[in-house]
Amino acid sequence: MEEFHKIKRLPPYVFEQVNRLKAKARANGADIIDLGMGNPDLPTPQHIVDKLTEVVQDPRTHRYSASKGIQGLRKAQAAY
């Protein structure tokens, strides 16, 4: 499958490049302390899980947002 031509014009994804550099350094024996994007090492507190479960079961939360969005962004999109 061929990539869309505009995709080819995008700059490299910085986090993919950082991950590749980290993997290469680790493969070469470097001890890497990763302070990048976090991955939780503790479970989500139960009160948060309970609230998320409660909200997702409410059919009123299954609709699109009624927000009008960000005015400057809307104007830019309309002008485009």
N, C-alpha and C positions, 0 to 999 in steps of 0.2 A: 504494500500500500504506500503510495507516494504522499509525502507531507504537503500540507497546504503551503503555498508559496510565502504567505505572511509569517508562518511559523519559522521558516528558515531565516527570517530577518530579525527575529528576537535575539537579545543578548543571552549568553549562557545563564542558567539559573544558579544564582550565587550559592544557595545551600547545597545543591548537587555538587558544585565544584569543591566546596569546603568538605563535604562528606568524602569525596574522592581523595582529597589531600590527607584527611585524617586516616582513611583506610590505608593509604600508601605508607604513611608514617608509622602506623601500627604494625604493618607488615614488615617494616624495616627495624622493628624492635623499640620504637619510641613509646614512652609512657604518656599517653594523652589524657589530659583532664579536660573533659568536654563541658564547657559552660554555655553551649548553644541551646537550641530549642529544647525546652524541658520535657522530660518524660516523668510523670509522677512516680515516686517510689513508695508512696503510701496510698491506701485506698481512699476513694472519695468519702467524705464524712456522710454518715447515714442520713442526717437531716436534709442534705442536698439531694441525695438519691430519692428520698421520700417525696420531696417537693417536685422534682422532675417527673416522677411517676404520676403524681397527682395531676400536674398540669398537662401532661401528654394524653391523659385519659379524658380530658375535657374537650368535647367536640368544638367548642368556640375557639380553641387554639389551632384548629386545623385549616383556618382560612388564611388568605393573603393579608398582609399588613394594610391598614387603612392609611398609613403614613403617606404624605405627599412627597417625601424624599427631601433631598438637600437642594435648596433653591438654586444655588450657583451651578450645581451639577445638572439640574434639569434644564437651565438656560443654555448651558454649553451643549447638551445633547440636542436640544431643539434647534440651536444655531447650526449644528453639524448637518 
